[in-house]
Amino acid sequence: MLTLRPSCECCNRDLPPDSLEARICSFECTFCADCVETVLKGRCPNCGGGFAVRPVRPAEKLLRYPASTERIHKPQGC
């Protein structure tokens, strides 16, 4: 199950579970669409992989399977 991290690792922008702006790599590194396109140029700085749109977990499933609250912010790695 995806952890649905709450923010962009680069700019620390909030990315709630229903955000259509969240992007993830195959290791679930999480970034906003703006950083992926402009800063990272489509390549994850942590693993070197590409990105996909993070799926939205249905609201009724969030009750039983909540999103993560752990913020990961690594501006030096952007």
Residue frames relative to the residue before (quaternion, step in Angstrom):
aa qw qx qy qz dx dy dz
M 1.0000 0.0000 0.0000 0.0000 0.00 0.00 0.00
L 0.4886 -0.6629 0.4870 0.2909 3.58 -0.99 0.85
T 0.4623 -0.6980 0.4765 0.2684 3.55 -1.06 0.75
L 0.2128 -0.8062 0.5197 0.1864 3.62 1.20 -0.46
R 0.0625 -0.8324 0.5505 -0.0132 3.53 0.51 1.24
P 0.5026 -0.7404 0.3839 0.2276 3.57 -0.96 0.91
S 0.8150 0.2032 -0.0874 0.5356 3.61 1.18 -0.15
C 0.5799 -0.5561 0.4713 0.3638 3.51 -1.38 0.27
E 0.4519 -0.7024 0.4833 0.2624 3.58 -0.85 0.97
C 0.6800 0.5009 -0.2861 0.4526 3.59 1.15 -0.51
C 0.8362 0.1703 -0.0602 0.5179 3.61 0.62 -1.12
N 0.4313 -0.7341 0.4206 0.3135 3.60 1.34 -0.05
R 0.3009 0.7595 -0.5129 0.2636 3.60 1.22 0.44
D 0.5058 -0.6391 0.4868 0.3144 3.57 -1.03 0.77
L 0.0184 -0.7722 0.6349 -0.0141 3.54 -1.02 0.93
P 0.1718 -0.8195 0.5395 0.0883 3.57 0.18 1.26
P 0.7117 -0.4859 0.2933 0.4140 3.62 -1.19 0.41
D 0.7330 0.4047 -0.2433 0.4897 3.61 1.10 -0.56
S 0.3795 0.7512 -0.4670 0.2713 3.59 1.26 0.23
L 0.2929 -0.7408 0.5818 0.1642 3.54 -0.99 0.90
E 0.5989 0.5740 -0.3390 0.4437 3.59 1.34 -0.01
A 0.5474 0.6318 -0.3959 0.3801 3.63 1.23 -0.16
R 0.0835 -0.7669 0.6359 0.0244 3.53 -1.07 0.88
I 0.0820 -0.7945 0.6008 0.0331 3.57 -1.07 0.77
C 0.3538 -0.6736 0.5953 0.2582 3.53 -1.29 0.44
S 0.7189 -0.4438 0.2932 0.4475 3.61 -1.22 -0.04
F 0.6739 0.4438 -0.2954 0.5114 3.62 1.27 -0.20
E 0.5156 -0.6775 0.3699 0.3719 3.57 1.36 0.21
C 0.2711 0.7005 -0.5907 0.2946 3.58 1.10 0.57
T 0.1821 -0.8286 0.5280 0.0398 3.57 -0.80 1.02
F 0.0543 0.7870 -0.6073 0.0943 3.53 -0.86 1.07
C 0.4938 -0.6196 0.5001 0.3493 3.58 -1.22 0.32
A 0.6641 -0.5249 0.3602 0.3919 3.55 -1.23 0.50
D 0.6263 0.5519 -0.3419 0.4316 3.61 1.00 -0.79
C 0.6919 0.4636 -0.2859 0.4739 3.61 0.84 -0.92
V 0.6170 0.5445 -0.3486 0.4487 3.60 1.00 -0.78
E 0.7321 0.4401 -0.2402 0.4611 3.57 0.87 -0.94
T 0.8026 0.3471 -0.1714 0.4537 3.59 0.76 -1.00
V 0.7606 0.3638 -0.2016 0.4984 3.59 0.89 -0.88
L 0.7901 0.3540 -0.1595 0.4744 3.56 0.78 -1.07
K 0.2677 -0.8050 0.4881 0.2049 3.58 1.28 -0.28
G 0.7314 -0.4809 0.2329 0.4238 3.58 0.98 0.93
R 0.6828 0.4539 -0.2862 0.4958 3.58 1.25 0.16
C 0.4379 -0.7080 0.4924 0.2540 3.58 -0.79 1.03
P 0.3914 -0.7400 0.4939 0.2349 3.61 -0.74 0.99
N 0.6436 0.5360 -0.3202 0.4426 3.59 1.21 -0.37
C 0.8358 0.1604 -0.0533 0.5223 3.59 0.83 -0.93
G 0.4892 -0.6865 0.4170 0.3398 3.59 1.24 -0.26
G 0.5506 0.6337 -0.3835 0.3849 3.59 1.28 -0.04
G 0.5900 -0.5641 0.4503 0.3619 3.50 -1.38 -0.01
F 0.4555 -0.6874 0.5090 0.2467 3.53 -1.35 -0.04
A 0.1266 -0.7411 0.6524 0.0955 3.51 -1.36 0.43
V 0.5907 -0.5328 0.4534 0.4021 3.54 -1.26 0.37
R 0.4072 -0.7025 0.5220 0.2612 3.58 -0.86 0.93
P 0.4547 -0.6864 0.4880 0.2898 3.60 -0.84 0.91
V 0.4036 -0.6813 0.5561 0.2525 3.54 -1.24 0.54
R 0.3189 -0.7328 0.5698 0.1917 3.56 -0.81 1.01
P 0.5090 -0.6535 0.4566 0.3246 3.61 -0.81 0.93
A 0.6109 -0.6043 0.3783 0.3441 3.57 -0.99 0.89
E 0.6666 0.5038 -0.3200 0.4466 3.61 0.91 -0.79
K 0.6445 0.5024 -0.3209 0.4788 3.61 1.16 -0.48
L 0.5743 0.6005 -0.3765 0.4097 3.60 1.16 -0.52
L 0.5779 0.5867 -0.3796 0.4216 3.59 1.12 -0.53
R 0.7511 0.3623 -0.1976 0.5153 3.57 0.93 -0.90
Y 0.7815 0.1944 -0.0799 0.5875 3.57 1.10 -0.76
P 0.0830 -0.8554 0.5096 0.0409 3.61 0.39 1.20
A 0.5652 -0.5776 0.4724 0.3519 3.53 -1.29 0.46
S 0.6027 -0.5560 0.4335 0.3736 3.54 -1.25 0.42
T 0.2740 -0.7375 0.5893 0.1835 3.55 -1.23 0.50
E 0.5069 0.6579 -0.4121 0.3747 3.59 1.30 -0.06
R 0.2134 -0.7754 0.5865 0.0964 3.54 -0.66 1.17
I 0.1058 -0.7546 0.6459 0.0458 3.53 -0.99 0.95
H 0.0572 0.8006 -0.5887 0.0963 3.56 -0.55 1.18
K 0.0761 0.8040 -0.5790 0.1126 3.56 -0.53 1.23
P 0.0745 -0.8479 0.5231 0.0437 3.59 0.53 1.13
Q 0.6078 0.5633 -0.3556 0.4322 3.61 1.11 -0.53
G 0.6923 0.4779 -0.2700 0.4684 3.60 1.21 -0.45
C 0.5499 0.6301 -0.3954 0.3799 3.59 1.24 0.07
